[in-house]
Amino acid sequence: MRTFGTLILAFQAQDPAGDLATAPPTASSTDLVSLIAHASPLAWFILLVLLLFSAISWGIIIHKQMQFKKAQRQTATFLDIFRKSSKFSEVQSVCASLPASPLVGLFQAGYAELNAQLRAAGEGSRPMLKSLDGLDRALLRATTVELSRLESRIGFLATTASITPYIGLFGTVVGIMASFQGIGETGSSSLAVVAPGIAEALIATAAGLFAAIPAVYYYNDLTGQVKHFAGGMDDFSLEFLNIAERNFT
């Protein structure tokens, strides 16, 4: 038994494959920076495209979040002034200081239409509104304009969320093709031949998901905020119409 055990130990000591199996993998062959630095030109292009999509998306996300927070603050201030004022002219005087609020655009459109109708009605003992429907249409047009302003650039997040996973998948296919090409050139399927291409493929996949996941989340979040603003504008339009109907019809 001792002689047999000694032979096994001697065989393991002389077997180069055994050394490879027990030797710890080197960090240099799987280092992320090294893999990116030695990636193919096509893989570099894919990563740059994904980085561009991600950078633009984050720029839009930060800009829209700041815009919406400012709009919410100014909307609260505007509503407080609107409901405390006894004359539309008093509200009109503060509109210039609250440009971020979408309700300011609605009020100015409604106020302009209201003044135009009252002037067209001529001088009389009591100014009368000629067409409540015309005032409603003016408010609807203003609502559309304000919603377009709020929704601007948000569509790019949806584009990023839908396209970047496929761009990353394309990079994955390229990396796997590079692995098979390495196997064909060397005639070996060892880890040293296959690993760089597989790692390059996984990097492209991860980059695609890194660009897509935040875009999906913030697209839904920002779209929900726009719907909240739209509901507030609908409520304000009805409130404005009620005031105009009570006082000018």
Summary of the structure (lengths in Angstrom):
residues: 249
radius of gyration: 32.9
end to end distance: 112.8
largest distance: 124.3
contacts: 740
relative contact order: 0.14
helix: 86%
strand: 0%
